[in-house]
Structures are given as C-alpha cells and as structure tokens.
Amino acid sequence: MRFAILFPLLVITHLALTAKAAAPPSPSPSPLSAESQTVFEGKVKPFLKAHCFKCHDDKETRAGFRIDTLGTDFLAGKTADHWKEIYDNLGLGKMPPKKE
C-alpha cells in the first residue's frame, strides 16, 4: 500500500521537473511534453480519480481545494504551489485518508 502512494509522488515530481524543460515551446495547448502527458494521463490522473476526486471535485470541495481542475502548467499562477501541497500531503500520509 505504501508503494501505491509513493509511486504517484515520484510521477508528480517527474512531471514537475520535465513540464517545460523537456520540449521547446510549441503551439500545443498542453504545457507537458508528450512523454509527460502520457505519464500524467496513464498514472497520475487515474490515481487522483481513485483517491482524491471524491472529496476534491465539483461535487464536493473539502478544504476549498479542487484537484479535478488543477492544471499541469507549473509556471501558471499557483499551480506549482497546489501540486506541492498535494505532494506534501501524500508524502506525510495525511492524504488520502486512512479509511481508503
């Protein structure tokens, strides 16, 4: 179970480090490289849907924090700060709740 939580942390870190550095600017609407977008869609998003969206989406927004609308452009607004908060809460074992 611990690996199930640590793996997404590693993936989020990977995405943060490669979001802008991996590819030169392009007209693509996604700030992620193609590889990072694949990892996000295949690993991170399913984890968030399974463990986070039920408390942090458009139907319920606990602690005023919505994850379902959180972007992947770490240079835009507070996006990087929000992802760091997610990363920290997962790493400290605060989220997802123990009952999951």
Backbone as CSV, one residue per row, in Angstrom:
resi,resn,N_x,N_y,N_z,CA_x,CA_y,CA_z,C_x,C_y,C_z
1,MET,0.832,-1.202,0.000,0.000,0.000,0.000,0.869,1.254,0.000
2,ARG,1.989,1.220,0.724,2.858,2.393,0.788,3.392,2.742,-0.602
3,PHE,3.745,1.705,-1.398,4.229,1.934,-2.751,3.151,2.596,-3.594
4,ALA,1.901,2.222,-3.368,0.796,2.790,-4.143,0.699,4.290,-3.931
5,ILE,1.138,4.787,-2.799,1.111,6.222,-2.528,2.417,6.877,-2.964
6,LEU,3.542,6.195,-2.778,4.827,6.784,-3.133,5.032,6.889,-4.639
7,PHE,4.517,5.938,-5.396,4.711,5.967,-6.835,4.143,7.235,-7.465
8,PRO,2.900,7.618,-7.154,2.393,8.879,-7.721,3.223,10.089,-7.303
9,LEU,3.826,10.064,-6.107,4.698,11.157,-5.692,5.881,11.281,-6.643
10,LEU,6.457,10.151,-6.991,7.580,10.159,-7.917,7.144,10.656,-9.292
11,VAL,5.976,10.250,-9.727,5.472,10.673,-11.032,5.208,12.176,-11.037
12,ILE,4.610,12.695,-9.974,4.342,14.133,-9.886,5.662,14.908,-9.911
13,THR,6.672,14.411,-9.209,7.979,15.050,-9.224,8.554,15.036,-10.634
14,HIS,8.443,13.907,-11.302,8.920,13.805,-12.685,8.222,14.829,-13.576
15,LEU,6.931,14.942,-13.438,6.170,15.897,-14.251,6.614,17.326,-13.967
16,ALA,6.852,17.627,-12.704,7.261,18.977,-12.335,8.609,19.331,-12.949
17,LEU,9.509,18.373,-12.983,10.841,18.630,-13.499,10.901,18.659,-15.016
18,THR,9.984,17.992,-15.676,10.050,17.909,-17.130,8.974,18.722,-17.832
19,ALA,8.116,19.384,-17.099,6.981,20.081,-17.709,7.406,21.072,-18.785
20,LYS,8.366,21.899,-18.526,8.782,22.904,-19.501,10.136,22.580,-20.121
21,ALA,10.981,21.863,-19.413,12.333,21.617,-19.891,12.406,20.563,-20.981
22,ALA,11.463,19.695,-21.058,11.546,18.562,-21.972,11.381,18.934,-23.431
23,ALA,10.652,19.970,-23.720,10.403,20.307,-25.118,10.413,21.819,-25.298
24,PRO,10.833,22.268,-26.473,10.781,23.704,-26.731,9.334,24.168,-26.837
25,PRO,9.086,25.452,-26.701,7.712,25.945,-26.805,7.070,25.506,-28.123
26,SER,5.815,25.134,-28.018,5.101,24.688,-29.204,3.689,25.248,-29.169
27,PRO,2.979,25.173,-30.269,1.608,25.678,-30.278,0.637,24.764,-29.550
28,SER,1.116,23.633,-29.038,0.279,22.673,-28.327,-0.311,23.311,-27.073
29,PRO,-1.595,23.047,-26.769,-2.204,23.638,-25.582,-1.681,23.025,-24.277
30,SER,-1.057,21.858,-24.331,-0.555,21.209,-23.132,0.859,21.685,-22.820
31,PRO,1.128,22.092,-21.572,2.469,22.533,-21.209,3.424,21.353,-21.006
32,LEU,2.906,20.133,-21.008,3.732,18.956,-20.779,4.286,18.417,-22.084
33,SER,5.445,17.783,-21.990,5.968,17.087,-23.158,5.027,15.921,-23.451
34,ALA,5.149,15.350,-24.632,4.289,14.218,-24.987,4.484,13.060,-24.014
35,GLU,5.735,12.804,-23.634,6.021,11.710,-22.683,5.382,11.994,-21.323
36,SER,5.550,13.223,-20.832,4.982,13.576,-19.530,3.461,13.542,-19.559
37,GLN,2.866,13.969,-20.675,1.409,13.930,-20.799,0.907,12.490,-20.747
38,THR,1.646,11.582,-21.387,1.290,10.159,-21.360,1.358,9.617,-19.942
39,VAL,2.408,9.970,-19.215,2.559,9.520,-17.828,1.441,10.103,-16.973
40,PHE,1.144,11.394,-17.167,0.084,12.033,-16.387,-1.258,11.345,-16.623
41,GLU,-1.599,11.145,-17.883,-2.882,10.524,-18.223,-2.950,9.061,-17.790
42,GLY,-1.835,8.353,-17.829,-1.838,6.929,-17.520,-1.621,6.575,-16.061
43,LYS,-0.939,7.439,-15.307,-0.598,7.116,-13.915,-1.190,8.102,-12.905
44,VAL,-0.924,9.375,-13.111,-1.324,10.379,-12.116,-2.833,10.585,-12.097
45,LYS,-3.425,10.825,-13.259,-4.867,11.101,-13.316,-5.701,9.938,-12.756
46,PRO,-5.397,8.675,-13.115,-6.164,7.571,-12.511,-6.006,7.506,-10.990
47,PHE,-4.806,7.799,-10.488,-4.595,7.821,-9.036,-5.448,8.910,-8.402
48,LEU,-5.439,10.109,-8.989,-6.238,11.213,-8.453,-7.725,10.885,-8.484
49,LYS,-8.185,10.291,-9.586,-9.596,9.906,-9.683,-9.965,8.894,-8.615
50,ALA,-9.098,7.934,-8.375,-9.391,6.872,-7.407,-9.310,7.343,-5.959
51,HIS,-8.427,8.292,-5.664,-8.176,8.639,-4.271,-8.494,10.077,-3.875
52,CYS,-8.689,10.969,-4.829,-8.811,12.386,-4.481,-10.098,13.056,-4.941
53,PHE,-10.579,12.692,-6.132,-11.709,13.403,-6.716,-12.976,13.311,-5.892
54,LYS,-13.174,12.233,-5.147,-14.431,12.116,-4.412,-14.568,13.169,-3.311
55,CYS,-13.453,13.765,-2.892,-13.519,14.815,-1.873,-13.075,16.181,-2.401
56,HIS,-12.487,16.205,-3.590,-11.929,17.451,-4.115,-12.286,17.639,-5.583
57,ASP,-13.593,17.643,-5.882,-14.046,17.858,-7.257,-15.189,18.861,-7.271
58,ASP,-15.942,18.902,-8.362,-17.017,19.887,-8.466,-18.215,19.564,-7.579
59,LYS,-18.350,18.320,-7.156,-19.481,17.937,-6.290,-19.180,18.194,-4.815
60,GLU,-17.933,17.988,-4.431,-17.514,18.213,-3.047,-16.120,18.819,-3.074
61,THR,-15.944,19.884,-2.313,-14.657,20.574,-2.305,-14.195,20.747,-0.871
62,ARG,-13.651,19.701,-0.306,-13.171,19.771,1.074,-11.939,20.664,1.155
63,ALA,-11.865,21.409,2.211,-10.768,22.349,2.472,-10.628,23.384,1.359
64,GLY,-11.702,23.565,0.565,-11.666,24.536,-0.515,-10.666,24.197,-1.605
65,PHE,-10.355,22.934,-1.736,-9.306,22.513,-2.666,-9.860,21.572,-3.711
66,ARG,-9.853,22.020,-4.967,-10.317,21.186,-6.083,-9.121,20.660,-6.860
67,ILE,-9.084,19.353,-7.018,-7.991,18.736,-7.762,-8.415,18.462,-9.197
68,ASP,-9.686,18.311,-9.429,-10.165,17.972,-10.772,-9.900,19.068,-11.801
69,THR,-9.716,20.301,-11.367,-9.464,21.396,-12.302,-8.013,21.877,-12.265
70,LEU,-7.184,21.216,-11.500,-5.792,21.618,-11.353,-5.023,21.361,-12.643
71,GLY,-4.369,22.381,-13.142,-3.639,22.271,-14.397,-2.273,21.617,-14.234
72,THR,-1.590,21.485,-15.355,-0.261,20.869,-15.347,0.835,21.857,-15.732
73,ASP,0.482,23.123,-15.912,1.482,24.134,-16.234,2.008,24.706,-14.921
74,PHE,3.171,24.230,-14.511,3.736,24.599,-13.222,4.192,26.059,-13.167
75,LEU,4.209,26.733,-14.301,4.606,28.136,-14.334,3.406,29.075,-14.315
76,ALA,2.212,28.529,-14.347,0.998,29.344,-14.379,0.413,29.506,-12.980
77,GLY,0.245,30.752,-12.579,-0.416,31.040,-11.305,0.160,30.269,-10.132
78,LYS,-0.719,29.669,-9.369,-0.329,28.921,-8.176,-0.315,27.416,-8.424
79,THR,-0.299,26.991,-9.670,-0.365,25.570,-10.000,0.725,24.787,-9.298
80,ALA,1.964,25.248,-9.371,3.078,24.531,-8.735,2.878,24.447,-7.224
81,ASP,2.380,25.522,-6.611,2.128,25.514,-5.165,1.078,24.472,-4.796
82,HIS,0.036,24.365,-5.605,-1.018,23.384,-5.328,-0.492,21.953,-5.479
83,TRP,0.304,21.709,-6.532,0.876,20.370,-6.703,1.832,20.037,-5.565
84,LYS,2.573,21.048,-5.068,3.469,20.810,-3.933,2.665,20.445,-2.697
85,GLU,1.536,21.100,-2.511,0.669,20.774,-1.376,0.166,19.330,-1.470
86,ILE,-0.218,18.919,-2.665,-0.640,17.525,-2.869,0.513,16.589,-2.563
87,TYR,1.671,16.892,-3.134,2.876,16.079,-2.932,3.194,15.953,-1.441
88,ASP,3.190,17.077,-0.719,3.496,17.074,0.704,2.484,16.249,1.497
89,ASN,1.199,16.438,1.220,0.166,15.704,1.954,0.229,14.201,1.702
90,LEU,0.550,13.805,0.473,0.726,12.378,0.189,1.949,11.833,0.911
91,GLY,3.047,12.569,0.839,4.291,12.132,1.463,4.207,12.028,2.972
92,LEU,3.453,12.920,3.585,3.300,12.901,5.048,2.229,11.915,5.503
93,GLY,1.540,11.315,4.551,0.490,10.349,4.907,-0.807,10.993,5.341
94,LYS,-0.956,12.305,5.145,-2.197,12.989,5.509,-3.315,12.666,4.537
95,MET,-2.937,12.423,3.293,-3.892,12.078,2.247,-3.350,10.896,1.464
96,PRO,-4.152,10.060,0.900,-5.593,10.004,1.124,-5.900,9.547,2.546
97,PRO,-7.114,9.768,3.009,-7.471,9.366,4.375,-7.203,7.877,4.601
98,LYS,-6.885,7.530,5.823,-6.540,6.152,6.186,-7.644,5.146,5.842
99,LYS,-8.902,5.596,5.847,-10.018,4.687,5.576,-10.016,4.167,4.136
100,GLU,-9.195,4.775,3.281,-9.161,4.332,1.879,-8.288,3.132,1.783
